[in-house]
Amino acid sequence: AGFAEQGKAAPTRETPLPDSRQANDMARQLGLTLRTVFIDAGHGGRDPGTSHNGILERVITLDVALTLGRLLQANGVDVVYSRTKDIGLSLRERTSSANAAGADIFVSIHVNANDDRSVNGFETYYLDLASNSEAARVAALENSGSDHRLGDMQKMLADVMLNARVDESRRLAQDIQRLSIFRLKKRQYDVRNNGVKSAPFHVLLGAQMPAVLVELGYCTHAAEARNLANAKYRLALAEGLAEGILAYKDRLLKRRTAHNSLTPESADAM
């Protein structure tokens, strides 16, 4: 099924909006259309990301990113990638490219790791202050290669707090988390649902659109690493991500389609 063509949203106001009705209006303006998705395959080139149990993060993220892009394109969504091969990019370059492309949402894909090898699960983050100590730990891990200075971060965090991108990013994260878990379990994969969390990821700083970071799983967990090494599992991951993004698009368009009506209307978001 195709998607109705929509006009570009009007520019949003720069001043804080005082009540929830106005904030919702602003959110609709921010995401009134979802034509273009910017897909960021985490790490790459000289930055391999995390590596355990035979899993190399930069390889897994690129594979899932390219599959996700093909699925979205098949559903009428334009896709722009941060990278389509094994090259290195700074965190700043990734959001700058998304802004230059005029993308409507930004999705960064990663593989997680933990010193505790029993930790496992799928989780989705949006840009905000860390919701708990574990979210802060994951943010510190992913921020290690950042070239943002403290002053830059404070300015951009202040900016994002004053507008509706936090709310829209959280809604996008909820749809991605819910539909990804649903798809994996439908494919008979046992996966722990770690839910939606917030953290100040540098790669999301400066994005001028709703932005999320997805942690596909923990390569330090032996069984999850075996799943990540499985092409069918990675396909299911990409399908879940695509269905979550399409569900978010339908939420904005106030309608549902046969492509992503995978869960009952009453299904709770994380």
C-alpha positions in Angstrom: 0.0 0.0 0.0 1.3 3.4 -0.9 1.3 6.4 1.4 -0.4 9.7 0.8 1.9 12.5 -0.3 2.0 15.3 2.3 3.3 18.9 2.2 6.3 19.9 4.2 5.6 21.0 7.7 5.6 24.7 8.6 8.6 26.0 10.5 8.3 25.4 14.2 8.4 28.2 16.8 11.7 28.7 18.6 10.2 29.8 21.9 9.0 27.3 24.5 5.4 26.3 24.2 3.5 26.5 27.5 0.7 24.0 27.3 0.2 20.4 26.2 -2.2 21.3 23.3 0.4 23.6 21.8 3.2 21.1 22.4 1.2 18.5 20.5 0.6 20.9 17.7 4.4 21.5 17.6 5.0 17.7 17.5 2.7 17.3 14.6 4.6 20.0 12.8 7.9 18.4 13.5 6.8 15.0 12.2 3.7 15.7 10.0 5.4 13.8 7.1 7.7 11.0 7.2 9.2 10.8 3.8 12.9 10.3 4.5 14.6 8.2 7.2 18.3 8.6 7.9 19.8 5.3 8.9 23.1 5.4 10.8 25.1 2.1 10.9 27.2 2.6 14.1 31.0 2.7 14.1 32.9 1.7 10.9 36.4 1.9 9.4 39.1 2.2 12.1 36.4 2.2 14.8 35.2 -1.4 15.0 32.8 -0.8 17.9 32.5 -3.6 20.4 33.7 -7.1 19.6 33.1 -10.3 21.5 32.2 -13.9 20.7 33.1 -13.5 17.1 30.8 -10.5 16.6 32.2 -7.3 15.2 29.8 -4.4 15.8 30.7 -2.3 12.7 29.8 -5.4 10.4 26.5 -6.2 12.2 25.3 -2.7 12.2 26.0 -2.1 8.5 24.2 -5.4 7.6 21.1 -4.5 9.6 21.1 -0.9 8.4 21.2 -1.9 4.7 18.4 -4.5 5.1 16.3 -2.0 7.0 16.8 0.6 4.2 15.7 -1.9 1.6 12.5 -2.8 3.6 11.6 0.9 4.1 12.2 1.7 0.4 9.9 -1.2 -0.5 7.2 0.6 1.6 7.6 3.9 -0.2 10.0 5.6 2.3 13.1 7.4 1.1 16.3 6.4 2.8 19.6 8.1 3.3 22.5 6.2 4.9 25.4 7.5 7.0 27.5 4.8 5.4 27.0 2.0 3.0 30.4 0.4 3.4 33.1 0.0 6.0 34.3 3.6 6.4 34.8 5.7 9.5 32.7 8.7 10.4 32.7 11.0 13.4 29.6 11.2 15.5 29.2 14.9 14.4 29.4 14.0 10.7 26.5 11.6 11.1 24.0 14.1 12.5 25.3 16.8 10.1 24.6 14.5 7.2 21.1 13.8 8.5 20.3 17.5 8.8 21.7 18.2 5.4 19.6 15.5 3.9 16.4 17.0 5.4 15.6 13.6 7.0 12.4 13.3 9.0 13.8 10.8 11.5 17.2 9.6 12.5 17.9 6.0 13.6 21.3 4.9 14.8 22.0 1.2 15.0 24.4 -0.4 17.5 25.5 -3.6 19.3 25.8 -3.6 23.1 28.3 -5.1 25.5 28.6 -5.5 29.2 31.2 -6.8 31.6 28.5 -9.0 33.1 28.1 -11.7 30.4 24.7 -12.6 31.7 23.2 -9.3 30.6 21.2 -9.5 27.4 18.3 -8.0 25.5 17.0 -5.5 23.0 16.6 -1.8 23.9 15.9 1.5 22.3 17.1 4.9 23.4 16.0 8.5 22.7 17.9 11.7 23.5 17.4 13.0 27.0 19.2 12.9 30.3 20.0 9.3 31.4 17.0 7.6 32.9 19.1 5.3 35.1 22.7 4.3 35.8 22.7 1.5 33.1 21.5 4.0 30.5 24.3 6.3 31.6 26.8 3.5 31.2 25.7 2.6 27.6 25.8 6.3 26.7 29.4 6.6 28.0 30.3 3.5 25.9 28.9 4.9 22.7 30.1 8.5 23.3 33.8 7.4 23.7 34.7 8.6 20.2 32.9 11.9 20.3 34.5 15.2 19.3 31.8 17.3 20.9 33.0 19.7 23.6 31.1 20.2 26.8 29.9 23.7 25.7 28.5 22.2 22.5 26.7 19.5 24.4 25.2 21.9 26.9 23.9 24.2 24.2 22.4 21.3 22.2 20.9 19.6 25.2 19.3 22.9 26.2 17.9 23.3 22.7 16.4 19.8 22.6 14.8 20.2 26.0 12.9 23.3 24.8 11.1 21.7 22.0 9.0 18.6 21.2 11.8 16.5 19.7 12.1 14.6 23.0 8.4 13.7 23.0 8.5 12.6 19.3 11.7 10.7 19.8 10.2 8.9 22.7 7.2 7.9 20.7 9.4 6.7 17.8 11.5 4.7 20.3 8.3 3.1 21.8 7.0 2.0 18.4 10.4 0.6 17.4 10.8 -1.3 20.7 7.3 -2.7 20.7 7.3 -3.9 17.1 10.8 -5.2 17.1 10.1 -7.4 20.1 6.9 -8.5 18.6 8.6 -9.5 15.3 11.4 -11.3 17.0 9.0 -13.3 19.2 6.8 -14.0 16.2 9.9 -15.5 14.5 10.3 -17.8 17.5 13.4 -16.0 18.9 13.6 -15.7 22.7 14.7 -12.1 23.4 14.6 -10.1 26.5 12.6 -6.8 26.3 14.8 -4.2 28.0 12.3 -1.4 27.1 12.7 2.3 26.1 15.3 4.4 27.9 16.7 7.9 27.6 20.4 8.9 27.6 22.5 11.8 26.2 24.1 10.0 23.2 26.4 12.3 21.3 25.4 10.8 18.0 21.9 12.1 18.6 23.0 15.6 19.7 22.3 18.2 17.0 19.8 16.1 15.1 17.1 18.4 13.9 14.5 15.6 13.8 13.2 12.9 16.1 16.2 10.6 16.8 16.7 7.2 18.4 19.5 4.8 19.0 18.8 1.1 18.9 21.0 -1.5 20.7 20.3 -4.8 18.9 21.7 -7.0 21.6 24.7 -7.9 23.7 27.5 -9.6 21.9 29.0 -10.4 25.3 26.1 -12.7 25.9 26.9 -16.1 24.2 23.4 -16.9 23.1 22.7 -13.4 21.9 26.0 -13.3 20.0 25.0 -16.5 18.2 21.7 -14.8 17.2 23.5 -11.7 16.0 25.7 -14.0 13.8 22.6 -15.5 12.2 21.5 -13.8 9.0 17.8 -14.8 9.6 17.9 -13.2 13.1 19.4 -10.0 11.6 16.6 -10.0 9.0 14.0 -10.3 11.8 15.7 -7.4 13.6 15.5 -5.3 10.4 11.9 -6.2 9.9 11.0 -5.2 13.4 12.8 -1.9 13.0 11.0 -1.2 9.7 7.6 -2.1 11.2 8.3 0.2 14.1 9.2 3.1 11.9 6.1 2.5 9.7 3.9 2.3 12.8 5.3 5.7 13.8 4.6 7.0 10.3 1.0 5.8 10.6 0.7 7.3 14.0 1.6 10.7 12.4 -0.8 10.1 9.5 -3.6 9.1 11.9 -4.1 5.8 10.0 -2.9 2.2 10.0 -2.0 0.1 7.1 -1.9 -3.6 6.4 1.9 -3.5 6.3 2.3 -2.6 10.0 -0.9 -3.5 11.8 1.0 -6.4 13.5 -0.3 -5.9 17.0 -3.7 -5.2 18.4 -4.7 -1.5 18.9 -4.7 -2.2 22.6 -1.0 -3.3 22.7 0.8 -1.2 25.2 3.9 0.8 24.3 6.9 0.2 26.5 
